[in-house]
């Protein structure tokens, strides 16, 4: 079915405050394992992210475990991660923003991430249900746009994301068939080097809740 308009929402630092999740994990790791172990975990985390191209919290914990095989506290940290109350980290007004744009077309999650923790995050946060199961998670979503278009064909797309690099890449591929919306939330959205390097999107939001102030009927008719 060809849609006139489809809305594609990022998750981390767009709908959900992932910086807060990381901060909570940082505190938990330090309190349960000590500062040195906490620092080593984040070192492994960054190394793995450079290898894979996305954040892999569980994978980093698996690698850390290889260095602390006799420490049973690692197993409790795994449970803490998968049972984290992600629903409490949705940005205020995030679901209102999603429901606001439904009047013009389907809403779909378009996220990067691993195949275990990222789906768990989407499920535990309530986003899977809020998006009626329309969830796409790729390693590099800007490289999977053909698959996105095949699954959700549309005359025009609106992509909402906190990462200017992603928005710029999608704009270069889809051109006039996409409207990019920059959510100025999280550490990527305030990185001075990134802000200087990439265009700031066609629509800028200080908070995801501000999306309710925008109308998309004119764009849908183009």
C-alpha positions in Angstrom: 0.0 0.0 0.0 1.4 3.4 -1.1 1.0 6.0 1.6 1.1 9.7 1.0 3.2 10.4 4.1 5.1 8.1 6.5 6.8 9.3 9.7 10.0 7.7 10.8 11.1 8.2 14.5 14.5 7.5 16.0 14.5 6.2 19.6 17.6 7.1 21.5 17.6 10.8 22.5 14.7 11.4 20.2 11.8 9.7 22.0 13.8 8.3 24.9 16.4 10.0 27.1 19.2 7.5 26.5 21.8 9.8 28.0 20.0 9.4 31.3 20.0 5.6 30.8 23.8 5.7 30.3 24.2 7.9 33.4 22.2 5.5 35.5 24.3 2.6 34.2 27.5 4.5 35.0 26.4 5.0 38.6 25.2 1.4 39.0 28.5 0.0 37.6 30.6 2.2 39.9 28.6 1.4 43.0 28.5 -2.4 42.3 31.9 -2.9 40.7 34.1 0.1 41.6 35.4 3.0 39.6 38.2 1.1 37.8 35.7 -1.6 36.6 33.3 1.1 35.5 36.0 2.8 33.5 37.0 -0.5 31.9 33.5 -1.3 30.9 33.1 2.1 29.1 36.5 1.6 27.4 35.3 -1.8 26.1 32.0 -0.2 25.1 33.6 2.5 23.0 36.0 0.0 21.4 33.0 -2.2 20.4 31.0 0.7 19.1 33.9 1.6 16.8 34.0 -1.9 15.6 30.3 -2.4 15.0 29.0 1.1 14.3 26.4 1.1 17.0 26.1 1.0 20.8 26.1 -2.6 22.2 25.7 -2.5 25.9 25.2 -6.3 26.3 28.1 -7.1 24.0 30.4 -4.8 26.0 29.3 -6.5 29.2 30.0 -9.9 27.6 33.6 -8.7 26.8 34.0 -7.3 30.3 32.9 -10.6 31.7 35.8 -12.4 29.9 38.1 -10.3 32.1 36.1 -10.8 35.3 34.9 -14.4 34.8 34.9 -15.2 38.5 32.9 -12.1 39.5 29.2 -13.2 39.9 28.2 -9.5 40.1 28.4 -9.3 36.4 25.4 -11.5 36.1 23.3 -9.1 38.2 24.4 -6.2 36.0 23.0 -8.1 33.0 19.7 -8.4 34.8 19.8 -4.7 35.7 20.3 -3.8 32.1 17.5 -5.9 30.5 15.0 -5.0 33.3 15.7 -1.3 33.3 12.5 0.8 33.5 12.8 2.4 30.1 9.2 3.6 30.2 10.3 6.1 32.8 12.9 7.6 30.4 10.5 8.6 27.6 10.8 12.3 27.1 7.7 14.3 28.3 5.3 14.7 25.4 7.0 12.0 23.3 3.9 9.9 22.8 1.8 13.0 22.3 4.1 13.9 19.4 3.7 10.5 17.9 0.0 10.6 18.2 -0.2 14.1 16.7 1.3 13.1 13.4 -0.8 10.0 13.0 -3.5 12.0 11.3 -1.3 12.4 8.3 0.2 9.0 8.0 1.7 5.8 9.6 4.3 6.2 12.3 7.3 3.8 12.3 10.3 3.4 14.6 13.6 3.6 12.6 16.5 2.9 14.8 20.1 1.6 14.9 21.2 -1.0 17.3 21.9 -4.6 18.2 19.3 -7.4 17.8 18.8 -8.0 21.5 19.1 -5.0 23.8 17.6 -2.4 21.4 14.4 -4.4 20.8 14.2 -4.9 24.6 14.5 -1.2 25.1 11.7 -0.5 22.6 9.5 -3.1 24.2 10.2 -2.1 27.8 9.7 1.6 27.1 6.2 0.9 25.7 7.2 2.2 22.3 6.6 -1.1 20.5 3.0 -1.0 21.6 2.7 2.7 20.9 3.8 2.2 17.3 1.6 -0.9 16.9 4.6 -3.1 16.2 5.9 -0.9 13.3 9.5 -1.2 14.4 12.6 -1.3 12.2 16.1 -1.7 13.7 19.2 -1.8 11.5 22.9 -1.7 12.0 23.1 1.4 9.9 19.7 2.7 9.1 20.8 5.2 6.5 22.1 2.2 4.5 18.8 0.4 4.7 16.5 3.0 3.1 15.6 0.7 0.2 14.2 -1.8 2.7 12.4 0.9 4.6 10.8 2.1 1.4 9.8 -1.5 0.4 8.1 -2.1 3.8 6.5 1.4 4.0 6.2 2.8 0.5 5.3 6.5 0.5 5.3 9.6 -1.7 7.1 11.5 1.1 8.8 10.7 4.4 9.4 12.7 7.6 12.4 11.6 9.6 12.7 12.7 13.2 16.2 12.2 14.7 18.7 13.8 17.1 21.7 12.9 14.9 22.5 15.4 12.2 24.8 13.0 10.5 22.0 10.5 10.0 19.6 13.3 8.8 22.1 14.5 6.3 22.8 11.1 4.9 19.1 10.3 4.5 18.5 13.7 2.9 21.3 13.1 0.3 19.7 9.7 -0.6 16.0 10.6 -0.6 16.3 14.3 -1.6 13.0 16.0 -2.1 11.1 12.9 -0.9 12.0 13.5 2.7 11.6 16.2 5.3 14.3 16.1 8.0 13.3 17.0 11.6 16.2 17.7 14.0 15.4 17.0 17.7 17.9 19.0 19.7 18.1 16.5 22.6 21.1 14.5 23.9 24.8 14.9 23.6 24.9 14.4 19.8 22.6 17.3 19.3 24.7 19.7 21.3 28.1 18.6 19.9 29.7 21.9 18.5 31.8 20.0 15.9 28.7 18.2 14.6 26.6 21.3 14.6 29.2 23.1 12.5 29.6 20.2 10.1 26.0 19.3 9.1 22.8 21.2 8.1 20.4 21.4 11.0 17.4 19.8 9.3 14.4 21.5 7.7 12.5 21.6 11.0 14.2 22.1 14.3 12.7 21.0 17.7 14.1 22.1 21.0 12.1 19.2 22.5 10.3 16.3 20.8 7.0 17.6 22.4 7.3 20.6 20.1 6.4 18.5 17.2 2.7 19.0 18.0 3.1 22.6 16.9 3.8 21.5 13.3 1.3 20.7 10.6 2.1 18.3 7.7 -0.9 18.4 5.5 0.7 20.8 2.9 3.8 18.5 2.7 1.5 15.5 2.3 -0.1 17.0 -0.8 3.2 17.6 -2.6 
